[in-house]
Every structure is written in C-alpha cells, then in structure tokens.
Amino acid sequence: MNNKERYKAAFSRVHSGVQPGERKPEHRRSKMTRRAAVLAAAICLAGAFSVTAFAANLFGLKDLVLGADDGVKDPSYTVEMISLQGYSGSDEYKAAAEWAAFLENYDKDGTLLAKVGNGPTGLDEKYNLYYVYTQEMADKLEEITGKYGLSLHRTLTIAESAEELFELAGTGDFLGEGHTRWGGYVYEDGTFHIDGRVLLPSGVNIDYQLMDCVKGSFTDTLLNIGDAGSYTEWPYETSSGVQVTLALGPAKALVIADLPGSFATVNVLAGAEEYSGGLTAADLEAIADTFDFSMLK
C-alpha cells in the first residue's frame, strides 16, 4: 500500500461493511481538524414504490451504483460502490459520482500527496472534512458543489451516545425496542452516522450502520456492496408508515429510505448466506420496522 492508499483508507470514510465493535469516542464536541476527522472515521467507520418500478430498475440498487462511466467501477472484479446521498438523477448523487471519479484518476502515483506528507496542506480549513490535499483538489470540489448547488460540511461532532446524537442531529428517538445503542458522528446540518445492534425476534443480534444524509449538502461517503446484481430487492412499508427499499444480499442487506429532507441507508452487517447470518426476508422486514424513519429529516 502506497502513501496515497494509506491516506485515503484512513480519511475517506468509505465504509467497507466490516462489523464494528463497541466504540467509546475519546473526544467530545469540537470543530474537527483533518486529524480529528480521520480519528472520527476510524471510530465510526418519499414516494411509494411499485412492482413495475422495480422491474424497470427504478429506485433500486442499480440507481445508486456509481458505474463505469463515473470512473469508479473496477472491471477486473465485482466491487460496486453505491451513493449514500440519493438516487441517480439527484444533485447529491451526481456530485458524489463526479467527485469519486475525480479522486479515482487524480494523483494516481501519490506524488503530490508525498510532497504534502503529514504536514499541513496550507488550504482553507473548510476543506478539512474532505479528501483534499492540493489547491487543484479544492478547486474541483468547489466546482462540483457549485455546479449542483450543494453546501460543504464545516464541522463534525462525535456523539458519545445515541441520545447525544439525537440531540445533535435534531431528530427524535428513531430507534425502537431491541436496539443496543452506540454513538456516532453528526455534521453541522444534521447529517449523521450511527452504529448499533438490533435483536431479531429469533433472538439473534445483528449489527448495523445507519447513514442519514441531509439533502442540499455534499457528503462524500460511499458504500461497497459487492455485486448489486446478487441482491433481492422489494418495496416495503414499515410499521411507522414509511416506504423503504429492502435489499438482501449474500453477505449484507440494506434498508433504504428516500425521505423528504434526507436520504437514509441502513447497512445491515448480515446476509442471506449461512456464513453471514442466514438473514431472511422476514428478518430484514423486522429490522426495518424497528426504525422510525418518520423521525428523521
């Protein structure tokens, strides 16, 4: 792994789906420097849907994948990254795709990063929460966010508990019974990531990560889902009356809610195969029912 890969792995907050352990952040509320943002990354790692829409691949996983045309997909093996910001066609998706494509092709040999090293970049602090280490990268980020009318995140606060996260994000308690509540992090606009564990009716505990991206801001987090074609998808109305997309794959599952003011994705760290938990469709629906998405923005 070269310097560029090490830097990107530590900083980019691209989730791999590795199961998290219990995390107790060491830092309380503060404006985040680049180094603190890296630490936070290490700590964390509305409409109805119809059968016809899914048959046409509308509002499904394929509409979240950053494809080969974006310069993100590696044709040598099946690793597909999805946007956690919104479906294709949304400004948030387009910005995430363009930024990911730029990063994929920028400073490939790590020469520019090597010049920066571990020292300060000399750039404006407003880029501290993004993978930016040259003025050219800063200019590109400004170009993309300006093009789509999106705001840059300015601060990131670590929440040491779910209750603190609810307060910081401005949500109610959206976690139902059976949840083991951990902390996460919250951006200034209420965009947040939380880790947790939920108890299934069968008595099995399942870990998850939830990312809720407020619309109108630029969030660069992506999710590796492997092969999107290996998932079974269906629309589902949760017990709180919110329409979601459920996707059950061999090694993980997803609950996706396109809400009026935000886009929420639950990355369920278990899948249909026995080696990854033997999750069933009924299990995934039960998990979705434990989240009150109507409490989110």
LINNORVEN-V544851 format. One record per residue. RES is the residue in one small letter. D_CENTER is the distance of its C-alpha to the mean C-alpha in whole Angstrom. Layout:
res = {RES	RES}
d_center = {D_CENTER	D_CENTER}
//
This chain:
res = {m	n	n	k	e	r	y	k	a	a	f	s	r	v	h	s	g	v	q	p	g	e	r	k	p	e	h	r	r	s	k	m	t	r	r	a	a	v	l	a	a	a	i	c	l	a	g	a	f	s	v	t	a	f	a	a	n	l	f	g	l	k	d	l	v	l	g	a	d	d	g	v	k	d	p	s	y	t	v	e	m	i	s	l	q	g	y	s	g	s	d	e	y	k	a	a	a	e	w	a	a	f	l	e	n	y	d	k	d	g	t	l	l	a	k	v	g	n	g	p	t	g	l	d	e	k	y	n	l	y	y	v	y	t	q	e	m	a	d	k	l	e	e	i	t	g	k	y	g	l	s	l	h	r	t	l	t	i	a	e	s	a	e	e	l	f	e	l	a	g	t	g	d	f	l	g	e	g	h	t	r	w	g	g	y	v	y	e	d	g	t	f	h	i	d	g	r	v	l	l	p	s	g	v	n	i	d	y	q	l	m	d	c	v	k	g	s	f	t	d	t	l	l	n	i	g	d	a	g	s	y	t	e	w	p	y	e	t	s	s	g	v	q	v	t	l	a	l	g	p	a	k	a	l	v	i	a	d	l	p	g	s	f	a	t	v	n	v	l	a	g	a	e	e	y	s	g	g	l	t	a	a	d	l	e	a	i	a	d	t	f	d	f	s	m	l	k}
d_center = {24	25	24	22	20	20	19	16	15	15	14	11	8	7	7	10	10	13	14	14	18	19	18	20	19	22	22	22	21	22	21	19	21	19	20	19	15	16	17	14	12	14	14	11	10	19	21	23	22	25	26	27	24	22	25	25	21	20	17	16	14	16	15	12	13	13	17	20	21	18	19	16	17	20	23	24	22	19	16	14	10	9	7	5	7	10	13	15	18	16	16	12	12	15	14	11	14	16	15	14	17	19	17	18	22	22	24	24	27	26	29	27	25	28	30	28	27	26	28	27	26	28	26	25	23	21	19	18	15	14	15	19	22	25	26	25	22	22	24	22	19	21	22	19	18	22	22	19	20	17	17	16	15	18	17	15	16	16	17	19	19	17	20	20	16	18	20	18	16	19	18	20	20	18	18	21	24	23	20	20	18	17	15	12	12	12	13	16	15	14	10	9	7	10	11	14	17	19	22	23	27	28	27	25	22	18	15	12	8	7	5	7	8	12	13	16	14	12	8	8	5	5	6	10	11	15	17	16	20	20	18	20	19	21	20	21	22	21	24	23	23	20	19	16	16	16	15	17	17	20	17	14	14	11	12	11	13	13	15	18	16	12	10	8	7	9	8	12	13	17	18	21	23	25	24	21	22	24	21	23	22	24	22	19	20	22	18	17	20	19	17	18	16	19	19	15	16}
//
